[in-house]
Amino acid sequence: MDLYTTVLRKSAGYWVALSLDNGLVGQGINQESAINQLNEAIASFLSVYKIESDIYYPSLTIEELDEFLAVENSESL
């Protein structure tokens, strides 16, 4: 089992799980369903990544994380 660093936040009534390792996201009505959706997205991505050699696999930049978190802060204003 691979481990990924994930940020969870509530947005517009849904939970969003963001993987800091690859920028993939999952969304659900609760934290568990958001994480499950993220796990499915990661599994799907990795299955394609194994057969396609030209897919870029970046980690999330600090600027992208800041933008993700800024959306949460602006929604609470």
N, C-alpha and C positions, 0 to 999 in steps of 0.2 A: 504494500500500500504506500503510495506516494503521499507526502504531506505538502500542503500549500498554505502560504500565509494569506489569510482572508480577512477582509473588513466587512462587517455587517452594519447596515443602517436602514432605518425605516424611511420610506419616501412615498408620499401620496397614498398612504394606507397599505402599502406592500413593503415587504422586506427585500433588500437587495444585498446579495453576497458578491463581492468583488475579489478576485484572486490577484494579489499583488505580483505573483510570479509570472503571469501571462496576460493579464488584462481581461480575462473572460469573466462573465457575470451570470448570475442566476437570480431569479425573482420568484417570490412566493408570498402566500398570505401569512406565513409565520417564518421564523428563523430556520426551522428544520426543512421546510419545503424550499426555501431559497437555497440552502446548502445542497439539498438533493438536486435541484436544477443545475447548480454550478457543477456538481460532480458529473452530471450527465453531459454538460457542455465540455468539460475537460476530457472525459472519456471519448467523446465524439471527435474533438480536436486531435487528441493523441492518435486515434486510429487513422486519421488522414495524414498526420505528421509523419507516421512511420513509413508510409508508402510514397509520400511526396517530398522529395529532397529539397525543393526550393521554397518551402514555407518558412517564413520568418517567425521566430519564437522569442519575442522580447519580454523582458520583465517590465513592469510598470514604472514609469519615471516618477520622481517626486512631484513634478509639475502636474502630471495626470492625476496623481493621488490628491493633490491639493484641489484640483478642479472638481473631482468626485466629492470631496468633503465640503467644498464651498457650496455645492448645490444643496446639500443638506442644511447648511446654515442659512442660506437665502430663503428656503422654504419655511423656516421657523420664524421669520421676521413678520 
